[in-house]
Amino acid sequence: MMILMSGCSAGKPEAAPPTPSPAVTAADDQPPGTLACGQAVAAVDAASLMTAGVVTAIQQAGLTADAPVADAANRLNDAYTAAVAAHGAADEPDKVAAVSAAAADMVQVCRDSGLEAVG
């Protein structure tokens, strides 16, 4: 738990939603959602969700995904943003737990879409 919580101070969330990287196009993300799912599964496996930039990269990769994966990536980003904003507050542990829950939800969406193994 200490590793996850210490990551909250690693960086502030971006004010504006990310835009697709010029290096990543819909053609690179075949089938759609592969990139976001691969990154999400890797982040969960590495327990690196609270590391600055990880969730933003997942959400950015989700911009070329179909709706279920893109929506899950956005929910994960929203939870992460709330957790970072709660740093030092009484509800920080609950907000960090919400990041884990959103990540578990995204992994399940990827699994249901058949993208967990592909990514």
Secondary structure as UniProt FT lines:
FT   HELIX           2..6
FT   HELIX           7..10
FT   TURN            22..23
FT   TURN            26..28
FT   TURN            32..33
FT   HELIX           34..46
FT   TURN            49..50
FT   TURN            52..53
FT   HELIX           54..62
FT   TURN            63..64
FT   HELIX           67..85
FT   TURN            86..88
FT   TURN            90..91
FT   HELIX           92..112
FT   TURN            113..114
FT   TURN            116..118
//
